[in-house]
Amino acid sequence: MEERYTFKRHRRLRSSESMRSLVKETHLRAADFIYPLFILEGTNTKNEVPSMPGIYQITLDLLAEELADIEKLGIKSVMFFGVPNEKDEVGTGAYIETGIVQEATKRAKKHHPNLLVVADTCLCEYTSHGHCGVIHDGDVDNDASLKLLAKTAVSQAEAGADIIAPSNMMDGFVTVIRKALDDAGFTHIPIMSYAVKYASAFYGPFRDAADSTPQFGDRKTYQMDPANRLEAIREAKTDIEEGADFLIVKPALSYLDIVRDVRNIVDVPVVAYNVSGEYAMVKAASEKGWIDEQSLVMEKLLSMKRAGADLIISYFAKDVASWLQEENQ
């Protein structure tokens, strides 16, 4: 008589593509992504970022065409970063009515009203020193910086931004921005807080794209130590108490444990930021022929969703949306 085994046969649910699709637990959709865009002042200019193949700085006159392509792919949200011509000590370009993000937002809402505009709310792209706030005695002055960040948020909301995303990591930034928005009549505008933002080496290519490298020192006095986990929980809880509507964990791939920790303690949407260094490494390896880019990208973005992210900010968003369309044809 043939011997019968009693162990569990998990492979039954992996037997075919149709079976695997039926029981798949985690899914990626184009609508899960927020696509970052770097907006230049000037005209008819499209500069590829050397360390980020396929990512460009574009001028305002090229924005409508770019947004049309994004909408066709089914992406519902974009995030604007400004690359101004002029900078000063207090980042004036971040909060003036004619700032580059404000102008991009106005054009986006005029030509693509259904596309959600997320405005990055920080000073680093606009300050001559490259830090995320006002410098006093060689360091970033937390409370003085908050006033300018609040002005920036209100200015972006006035321009039509759908979501304000403060990324500066100043203590109290959510509560001060929330009050400023409410006082200005923008009680309906949500805050997507960079609640958990580490002082990471993965940001290098972004600083090329946004021209935001600090001219002295580093950002370790306000961004978090990569060694710390409990600190991330404290930051996340504080931002919820202060009125954040979304929480971002940045970077994503090396901090999936933090994404899960945050998901476990909050009941608002969690956003993973798949940052520039994560993008650049994949592109470099792909150009060398060392990896299957599409398979690797889909695997790592699925890991972010599996860890608990509801949304992903990613430079791969257009590629992924295109691949998903091809799969569904």
Rosetta blueprint (number, residue, H / E / L):
1 M L
2 E L
3 E L
4 R L
5 Y L
6 T L
7 F L
8 K L
9 R L
10 H H
11 R H
12 R H
13 L H
14 R H
15 S L
16 S L
17 E H
18 S H
19 M H
20 R H
21 S H
22 L H
23 V L
24 K L
25 E L
26 T L
27 H L
28 L L
29 R L
30 A H
31 A H
32 D H
33 F E
34 I E
35 Y E
36 P E
37 L E
38 F E
39 I E
40 L E
41 E L
42 G L
43 T L
44 N L
45 T L
46 K E
47 N E
48 E E
49 V L
50 P L
51 S L
52 M L
53 P L
54 G L
55 I L
56 Y E
57 Q E
58 I E
59 T E
60 L H
61 D H
62 L H
63 L H
64 A H
65 E H
66 E H
67 L H
68 A H
69 D H
70 I H
71 E H
72 K H
73 L L
74 G L
75 I L
76 K L
77 S E
78 V E
79 M E
80 F E
81 F E
82 G E
83 V E
84 P L
85 N L
86 E L
87 K L
88 D E
89 E L
90 V L
91 G L
92 T H
93 G H
94 A H
95 Y L
96 I L
97 E L
98 T L
99 G L
100 I H
101 V H
102 Q H
103 E H
104 A H
105 T H
106 K H
107 R H
108 A H
109 K H
110 K H
111 H H
112 H L
113 P L
114 N L
115 L L
116 L E
117 V E
118 V E
119 A E
120 D E
121 T E
122 C L
123 L L
124 C L
125 E L
126 Y L
127 T E
128 S L
129 H L
130 G L
131 H L
132 C L
133 G L
134 V E
135 I E
136 H E
137 D L
138 G L
139 D E
140 V E
141 D E
142 N H
143 D H
144 A H
145 S H
146 L H
147 K H
148 L H
149 L H
150 A H
151 K H
152 T H
153 A H
154 V H
155 S H
156 Q H
157 A H
158 E H
159 A H
160 G L
161 A L
162 D L
163 I E
164 I E
165 A E
166 P E
167 S L
168 N L
169 M L
170 M L
171 D L
172 G L
173 F H
174 V H
175 T H
176 V H
177 I H
178 R H
179 K H
180 A H
181 L H
182 D H
183 D H
184 A L
185 G L
186 F L
187 T L
188 H L
189 I L
190 P L
191 I E
192 M E
193 S E
194 Y E
195 A E
196 V E
197 K E
198 Y E
199 A L
200 S L
201 A H
202 F H
203 Y H
204 G H
205 P H
206 F H
207 R H
208 D H
209 A H
210 A H
211 D L
212 S L
213 T L
214 P L
215 Q L
216 F L
217 G L
218 D L
219 R L
220 K L
221 T L
222 Y L
223 Q L
224 M E
225 D L
226 P L
227 A L
228 N L
229 R L
230 L H
231 E H
232 A H
233 I H
234 R H
235 E H
236 A H
237 K H
238 T H
239 D H
240 I H
241 E H
242 E H
243 G L
244 A L
245 D L
246 F E
247 L E
248 I E
249 V E
250 K E
251 P L
252 A L
253 L H
254 S H
255 Y H
256 L H
257 D H
258 I H
259 V H
260 R H
261 D H
262 V H
263 R H
264 N H
265 I H
266 V L
267 D L
268 V L
269 P L
270 V E
271 V E
272 A E
273 Y E
274 N E
275 V L
276 S H
277 G H
278 E H
279 Y H
280 A H
281 M H
282 V H
283 K H
284 A H
285 A H
286 S H
287 E H
288 K L
289 G L
290 W L
291 I L
292 D L
293 E H
294 Q H
295 S H
296 L H
297 V H
298 M H
299 E H
300 K H
301 L H
302 L H
303 S H
304 M H
305 K H
306 R H
307 A H
308 G L
309 A L
310 D L
311 L E
312 I E
313 I E
314 S E
315 Y L
316 F L
317 A H
318 K H
319 D H
320 V H
321 A H
322 S H
323 W H
324 L H
325 Q H
326 E H
327 E H
328 N H
329 Q L
